[in-house]
Amino acid sequence: MPQLSRRTQVLLDEGRHLRLRERAQRTGVSIGELVRQAIDQAYPAEPSTLTAAQGAAALLDAQPMPVEDWPVMKAERDEMWEEHLEADLTEARSTSRFEQ
């Protein structure tokens, strides 16, 4: 976590403050941390300014993506693997060490 070096004072109405205080007590997180999380969610950093850990966290927080069923994915993987192996084998055969 980056070093916290800036202080900001924010005035809240009673309802918002109550929601923050209740969430802080329920989750064991400070009100300040809840505000920082809300800022990060509402105003995410530009990708070029993310640290590796922040980028990884963003990936893990991303919505699930639809994927094919495993048999379809496996068949595609196997086909790509075979094409890669065939290309490697063709290249290896063209080198002098495999000439007969």
Secondary structure, DSSP 4 states (H G I P E B T S, - for coil): -PPP---------HHHHHHHHHHHHHHT--HHHHHHHHHHHHSPPPGGG--HHHHHHHHHHSPPPP---HHHHHHHHHHHHHHHHHHHHHHHHTSGGG--
